[in-house]
Every structure is written in C-alpha cells, then in structure tokens.
Amino acid sequence: MEVVPLVRDALAEIGVRYLFSQDAATLLPFASRLFWAREVLERPSRWVWPRWIPTPARHFRTRQQVAFTDALRPIVRRRRSSGRLGDDMLGQMLQPSSRYGLLSEEAVLDTLPGITVATFETPSRAAGWILLDLARHPQAADRVAAEAALLPTDPATTTSTHLDSLHYTQALVREVLRLHPPSWLLVRRATRPTQLADYTIDAGSTVLVCPYTAHRDAREHREPDQFQPERWLEDPGSPTKPGAFLSFGTGPHGCEGAALAMTMLTLLTAHTAHRYHLSEPPGPQPSYQVTTFGGLATTGLHLRATPRN
Ligand code: HEM
C-alpha cells in the first residue's frame, strides 16, 4: 500500500483538530476534498490554459473552496454569537489582535481554507522523505527509536518537555528537510531596484530562490549531499544562519506553521521508528518516484514496516 496518502490522512486529522478542535469532525471531509481539488489542479497537463479559462479542474477547486467556506460560516457565527470563541486556532482568529483588530467574517473565511490544507499538504510531502530516509538509514532509525523510548505510552500525555528531549529526532527531521525541501523553489517580485551581491535586480523582476541548491552548497554545509543528522547537533546555530536553512522560507513571509510542522513531523518520526523497522521492498522497481509539481515529493512510495521487538 502507498504510504503517503495514509500519513496525509493522519496529519489532516491532527491539523484540522489543531485549527478547529470540537468542530474538526464537521470540517475534515471538506478539507480532504479541498486538498484533492488542489492536487488535481497541480497535475501536469498537456496544455497550459490562460488563467481566466474555467477549466473543469479550476471549477472543481472553486466548488470545493465554496463548500469548505459554507461549512465553516455557521461555526464562525455560532462561536461569535455564543461568545465561546474556542481554545484553538479559529478561536485565536476570532479574538481582536493588536495588529489587525477584529477580523471580519469574510477575512476569516477567506484565510482558513488555505491554512487548513497547509497543515497537512506540505507536512505529508516531508513525511514521505522522512520515512524513506528512516528505511535507508537503519542506524539513524535505531537512534531515533532509542530516543522515542522515553516518550509516554499514551501520546495524549506528551508535553513540550518530551518534545524538547528528542534532540536527535529533531536533527533528523531538519536533515531530511535540508536534503529534500518540499518547497524547493520560492518566488519573489522585486518591488524596487535592488542590489543583490553583484547583481542589480530591476523593479518588477521575478526572483527565484532555490532552497534545494542552497542546501547543497558546500560553503554552508559540509559534505552537503550526505545524510548526516548529527550536523544539526554539532552546530545548533546553523538553522538560524540567514539563508543556510530555507525549508520554511525566511523573512516576513516565512512559514507561519514551522513550529507546528516540526512538532508533527518529530512525533511522527519518533513514534514510527519506535514501533517499526522500515525498509524498501526488494526488487528492481524503485520504491518511489519524484515529482516537483506543487512541491518536491515522493509519489507512489511503498515501504515495508516490520514491528520492532
Ligand atoms: C514541512 C512542512 C512545511 C514546509 C516545508 C513549509 C514551507 C513553507 C515555505 C517555504 C513558506 C514560504 C513560501 C515563500 O516564501 O514563498 C511557507 C509559507 C507558509 N506556510 Fe508553510 N510549510 C510547512 C508547513 C506549514 C504548516 C503546518 C502550516 C500551518 C498553518 C503552514 C502555513 C504557512 C503559511 C500560512 C505560509 C504563508 C506565510 C506568508 O505568506 O506570510 N506551513 N511554508
């Protein structure tokens, strides 16, 4: 069975619950359909249609976006009218903030479909690479398993202290994200003429930043093509060196969900390695293919999971 769709379903449940707690069950099916609508849209096609043509894929995406918003609207209204805003991300958005004041209903409804899919779309791409690397580096997987033995048996009682103790597991997740950044190409438009090292960028130019190549630059990362989670233990300052680690982007539009993503991926890695030995199925067929549409991802990833004693 293919691994990533299973992981994505699990991460979707976590992500949607993080955003909507007791209303998650209502919204989860809409979130899954919205994800599929976006996937269909990103599939490579023989033709590039102008943006204004309502192709069936675009029409389907719009319908799913509207369906999600229609399901969310009564929840927002109920929470606002009852005054019980909720102890979750939606609850936070319904509180007035010093920066944005009180958000209008439309602002909340426009923002949340994208954020909802973001909680599991890119994390599941990252998870595919993590599970593949656990299979390919059994010694690293053993080290993660040993660390994970310190986690409580009941996952619901896991605290941030437990999470902070998973040093090697966090380093492994970072190393996978360095070698396989799901967002492998970032796009910026220069709003004014800008000098960048020896280059003059004209206003209005599009600038492409490639985390994939930056992460494999030997000036920043020793033996950059090698899988070495230890590098993040030896040099914990590296992730904060500007430009050295770009998996979550950087600057004012860097990833808003980096902490959530690291938490989900670290716990997923720890629990999986603790319970299973992963391996690639034997045989001449590769256990996966690579796609770059919508992000650097494994497709058709198949792994064998053998329970650890
Ligand atoms: C491994 C998982 C993830 C990766 C690799 C990732 C990566 C990124 C990157 C590279 C950007 C910046 C894009 C750019 O500069 O053009 C970004 C932006 C963003 N991410 Fe993530 N992300 C992940 C998970 C999440 C999660 C779990 C959320 C949940 C809320 C999230 C929400 C966002 C949002 C809202 C932005 C837009 C920020 C802005 O434009 O101000 N991401 N992400």
Residues whose N, C-alpha, C, O or C-beta is under 5 A from the ligand:
A	BS01	HEM	I115 A118 T119 T122 P123 A126 P182 S183 L186 V187 L246 S247 F248 G249 P252 H253 G254 C255 E256 G257 A258 L260 A261
